[in-house]
Amino acid sequence: MEQLDLLRRQYLQVLDPEDLCLPQQSLIKLPLIQKELYETMFSDNAFTYPPPNRYKLRVLKKLVEAMEKAVMDPEEDEISDDLTICLAQLMTENQVPESVAAQKMSYVTYTAPLVSLNPPTVTTLEARSLLAAGGTTGLRTWEAALHLGTYLSSAEGRTFVQGKRIIELGAGTGFLSMLCSKHLGAEHVLSTDGSGEVVDGIVSNVFLNGLGRNLKIDSRVLKWGYTPVDGILDRRNGARNFELVLGADITFDERLILPLVSTLSELFENKTLLKGLISATVRNQHTLDLFETACQAKNFTIQDISFLCPPQEDQIGFFHSTKTPIRLYMLTGTRVN
């Protein structure tokens, strides 16, 4: 993949500057490359939804330092005036403290791991360190969602989504729901979460991605084990029969395992669900064992999908750490006619 394209993808996803893949020294000192960096990353017109200025400053500092190291002859090699002026402007801004900036909502654009001149993207407004009311962690996109998104973007994964009616549980930012609706050919997606504040965020992100008037995606509050599934359906168009349930990082709290499986059971019992794909970061094996046991008690067939993402330094999109294992489960229930 072209080096500047990879860097732009990482930059839009607001990766830690230390994890960015900078262009080689032989390239980064070239005037044409510096011009392209400014015009496609740091100019005011580079992006509709740019990363926050504090992050922009950190990345530009790192790039300028790399350019300074690459310059062998100051009389022949120069650093772009546009970049140095932009750096100076950012440095003179009143930057909020890091602890405050971490709590603010900012744009994050995720690019699918595909080699393409116009790859699929999903943009969210999220806060990496902010908890919603009640302590929910749904205001950011977690590694398990990016892992599942990578799988769904593959040829094998697309077969689960294309033309299907989907419900997502614990949708958080709505990343997976929007990916399926916007790029993977889902017939309809219902994006749900237990927090009203989080669902409001999903609504905003849906509009952000140009899906606001798209009747193929909707959002609802769904509290596992409490809200009847029938109660969240849009009766104007009659009951929807779901064919796939998605969930990412929804098995992290053992207190929520039984309510989660109860809701999954209701979906199966309502003769609406054929399959489920659950992506789970292995933080606590005991919690995953509880999930598997609870699923088996409900007579679900549960099996692992063998899918390994490359390490983050070799990824080209939906960048996420693979240091902590992430498991993909496929759940199957019996459909009673």
N, C-alpha and C positions, 0 to 999 in steps of 0.2 A: 504494500500500500504506500502511496505517495506520502512522504514524511509530514508535509504541512497539513494534509487532510487528516492524518491520525492525530496530530497535535490539536487541531481545531475540535475534533470530536471529544478529546479528553478535556479540553478547556471548557467547552459548553456543558460538560457533565460536572464541572467544578471539582475535578480531581485534585488531590493535594499536589501543590507545585513540585514537590520532591518526586512524585510519581509520573510526571509528564515526560514524554519522549521528545526531547528537543532535536531539531535538525542537526546534522553533522556539522562540524566546524567549517568544512570546506564549502558548505551551502549557506550557513547562517551569516557569513560575512559578505555575501553577494548583495549588491544593491537591489536587484530584482526580487530576491527572496525577502529582504527587509521591507520592500515596498508592499509585497503581497501580505506579509505578516500584519503590517499596519492596516491595510485596506480591508482585510478579511477577518481581523480579530479585534483591533483596538480603535478603529475610527468610530465616530458616533453613529455611522450608518451600517456598521458591520452586521449587526444582528437586530432583529425585532425584539427579542427577549434576551438581553445580554446578561452575563454573570454580574454579581455585585462589584462595585468599584474597588472595594478593599481586596477582593480576590484578583481583580484585573491588575492592580498595583503589584501584588506579590509575583504574579506570573511575568509581568513586563520587567520587573527588576531582575528576575532570574534570566530572562532572555537577553537583556542588555549585558549582564555579567558574562554570559556565554559569548556574546558578540565581541566584547572587549578581549576575552581570552583568545578568540579566533583571529583577531587582527594582528598580522605579522609586521606590516609596514604602515604606520599611521598616515603617511603621506599618500598612500595608494588606497588603503581600505578605511572607510569611514562608517560611522553608525548613522542611520537614517535620522534626519532632523525631525521628521514626523514622530518617530518613536521616542526620541529624547524629549521633545516638547510635550508629548502625551505623558511621559513619565514624570516630568516636572510638574505638570498640572495635577496629576493624581497625588503627588507627594505634598502639594500645598493645600489640598482639600482637608477639611476637618474630618479626619477618619475616626469613627467611633471605636472604642476599645474592642479587642477581640472577643471578650466575654459577652459584650452587648451584641456585636455583629452576629455571633453564633445563634442568637435567639430570634433574629429577624428572618422574615420570609424572603426568599430570593428565587430567581428563575434557574431551573436546571433542565437542560435539554439532553435527552438520552437518544443516542444513535444506534440503530440496529447493527449487529455484527455482520454486515454484508459489504462486499466490495462493490460499490456502485457510485456513480456520479451524483445520484440523488437518492441516498438511502433513507429508509423510513425513520422518522424521529417522533418522539413524544416529549412535550414540554410540560413541566409541572412547576407550580409555585409551592415551595416547601421550605422547611426549616430543619436542618440536620440535627439540631440539639434541643428542639422545642417539644414539650409535651403538651398535648391538648388537655382540656378539662377532664378531670377524673384520672389523669395519668396515662391516657392512651398514647401509644407511640405512632399513631397513624399520620403524622404530619411530615413524614419523610419516606423515601423509597428505600427499602432494605435489600440486602444482598440476595436474599432468597427470591425476591420478585425479579431481580435482574437475571438471576440464574434461570428461573422459569421462563422469563421473556426470551432469553437466548435459546432455550429449547423450543419454544413455540415458534420462533423465527426460522428454525431448521425445517428441512423438507418433511421430516417425520412429524415434528411438532405441529406443523400447519394442518395436518390431516385431522387433528383433534378439534380444530377451531373453525375451519372454512365451512360456511353454510350452517353453522350450529347456533342454537339458542343457549346462551351462557349466563350463569350467575356467578359472581365473584363474592366470596366471603372475606371480611376483614380487608377491604380493598385499599385502605389507607389513602394514598394520593390518587388512586385510580389508574396508576401506570399500566397495569396489565389489562384492565378493562378497555382503556383507550387504545392500547396496542392492538387488541383483538378487533375492536370496532373500526379503527381508522386504517389499519394496514393488513390484517390477516383474514379479512373476509367473513367475519362472524355475521350471522343473520340478525341477531340482537344480543345485547349485553345488559344485564342488570347488575350494577355495581353497588354493593352493600357494605355497611360498616355499623358497628354498635354505637358510635358517637355521632351525634347530630352535628357537632362542630366539624368533624372530619368529613361527613357527607356534604356539608356546605362547601368545603374545600374541593371535593370531587366535582361538584357542580361548576365551580369557578374554573377548574382545570379542563373540564369538558369544553367550555366556551373558549378557553385559551387555545385549544387545539382545533378550533373551527368546527366543533361537533355540536354546538349549542342548539341548532335547529335540526339535528339529525335524529330521527325517530328510532334509530337503531341502537341507541344507548340511553340508559336511564339510571337513576340512583335512588336508593332508599335506605332508611335506618332499619337495621335488623339486629336485634339483640339475641344472641344464641341461647336457645333453651327457654326463651320467654316470648318472643314475638312469633306468632304463627306465620308460617311461610305464606299462607293464603292472604294474610293481612297486608302484605307488601306488594301484591300484584296490582297492576293497573287494570281495573275491571272494564274500562272503556273499550278495550279491545279483546275482552274475554281473558280467561286464564291462560297463562303462558306455560308451555311444557318445556322445561329446561332439559338440555341434552348433555351439558357439561357443567361441572362446578370447578372453579379455580380457587386456590388459596395459597398465599405465600407468607411464611413466617407467622402462621396462626396457631402453632402448637408450642409456643415458647413458655406458656404459663400453665402449670398442671391444674390450677383451679378452673381453667377454662376448657379443659379437655372434654369433660362430660357434657357441658352445654353445647360445645361445638359438635360433638358426635350426635347429640340429640337432634340438632338442626339438620345434620347430614341425613340422619335416619328419617326425619320427616320428609325431606326431599325425595328419598327413595320410596317411602311408603305412599307418597302422593302420586306414584307412578310417573314422575316427571323427569327423573334423572337416570342417565345411562352410565356415565363415567365421571370420575373426579380426578383432578391432578392437584396434588398438594406438594409444595416445595417447603422443606423444613431445614433450617440451619441446625446442625447438631451441637447445641450448646450444653445440653443436659440429656444424656442417654436415657435416664430414668423417665423423663417427661415423654420422650418418643415411645418408650416401651408402654407407657400408660395409654398413649394414643392408639398404638397398634392393638393392644388388648381390648380397648373400648370398641374399636372398629370390628374386631373379630367377634365380640359379644353381640354385635348387631348383625352378624352374618354377612358383613361386607367382605368381598374378596380384596385383599390388599397386597400389592406387589411393588417391588422396587423397579424403577426405570433406570437402566444403565446409561448415564449421560455425564460425561466429564467435560467441563469447560477448561480451556487452556489457562495457564497462570496469567495473572493480570497483566504482566509485562508483555504477553503475547496476544492479548485480546485486541480486537479492532472496533468494539462497540459494546454497549451495555456493560461497561467496565465494573468489575467487582472483585473483591479479594476471594481467593480460593483456599486461603490458609486454614479456615474452619470449614470442615466438610458440610456440604449441602446435599440432602437426599431428596429425590423425587419419588413420590408415591402415586400409583394409580389405584383408585378405588373403583370397584364395580359392584353394583347391586342388581338384584333380580327384579326385572320388570314384570309385574303381574297384570295380565290383561283381563 
